[in-house]
Amino acid sequence: MLTKNTRPKYLNLLQIHQPVTAVVSIIHRLSGVILFLAIPPLIYFYAMSLRSEADFNALISLFNHPVYRIAGLLAMLLLLQHLVSGLRFLLLDLDMGLERKTARATAWGVFAVVAILFILVLAGRCQ
């Protein structure tokens, strides 16, 4: 009774095609964790900005560095994505949009709304 086991020995998540609803859920969870972990440095930066005028100016010059600018834009993107997908999940909790077609459409809508809001944020920063 020896049969050949053709199942994979490991699960490669990069090769599995996830539905868009799962991708939105995974990104929502990851963005929540990253935003939570960003709270202590943000509190430190806030306290530093209130300490003295010299510390405030040092913080301003630090945030003019391209790495910190990119980190700030990434944080804004994560915040927008977490907010919009969180609103989608609140609507799902109210039994709105549970049908498969509607759930897919709202998941794609999350990406569209986040992209539009992020472009608006970028446009506001350029002026």
N, C-alpha and C positions, 0 to 999 in steps of 0.2 A: 503493500500500500504506500509506496513512496511516490509522491507527486511532486512535480517541479513547482516551486513557489515563484511566481512571476511578479509578485508585489515588490514595489521598490523598498530598499532597505532604509532609506531616509526620505524625508518630505522636503522637497525644494519649493519653498513658497514663491520663488521668483518665476517658476515655470507654470504655476497654477493660474488659470485665468479667473480672476475674481469678478463678480458682478459689480456694477458701479455703486450699488447701494452698500456693498461690503467695503469698497474703497473709501467711501465717504465716512463710514463708521470707524474704520481703522485710522484714517487721518484725523478724525474728531478726537479720538482717544489719545493719539500721539501728540496732537497740538495741545491738548489739555495737560498732559504730563510736562511737556516742554515749557508751557506758560507757567505752570506751578513751580518748576525748578528755576524759572527766571525771577521769581519774586524776591529772594534774598539779595541778588545783585542790584535789582531795581531799588530796593529799600536802602541799600548802602549808597547808591548813587544819589538818591533823594536826600539822605542825611548829609552826604558830602556837599551837595549844592547849597544846603542851608547853613553849613558850618561857618564859612567866611566868603568874602568876595574873591579872594585869591583861589580858594578851592573851587568856587563856582566857575571862575575863568579857566582853571586847569581842566575841569570837567568838560567845558565847552570845547576847548582845544582837543581833548581826547576824543570827543564825539565827532570832530571834524575829520578824523582818520577814516579812510575808506572801509576798513574792516568793521568799525563800529557803525558806520552808515549802513552797510550791507546787513549787519546783525539787526539793526533797528528796523530796516525794511522787512527782513524775514520775520521779526517779531510782530510787525503790523500785519503781514500776510497771515501768520498763524492765528492772530487774534481775530481777524475778519473771518477766516475759515471756521474757527471754533464757534464764533457767534452765529454765523448764518446756518451752519449745520446743526447747532444747538437749537435754533428756532425750528428747524425742520423736524428734529426729534421731539420737540414739545408738541408740534402738530400731530406727529405720529402717536404720541401718548394720548392725544384727544381723539384717536381713531379717525383721523383725517389723512387721506392719502395712503391707505394700506394696500390698495389694489396694486398688483405687480406693475402695471403700465404707469400708474400714477407715481408709484414709489421710484421707478426709474427716472421718470421725467423730473421729479423734484430733486433727485440726487444730481442729475445733470444741471438743474437749475441752481443748485448750491454752487457748483463750479463757475457757472456763468455770472451769478451775482457777485461772488468773491472777486472774480477777474475784473468786473466793471468797477466795483468799489476800490480795488487796489489801483486801478488806472486813475481813478478820480483822486486818490490819495497822492499818487505820483504827480499828477497834474497840478495839484495844490502845492506840492513842495517845490515845483520848478518855478513858480511865479515869485 
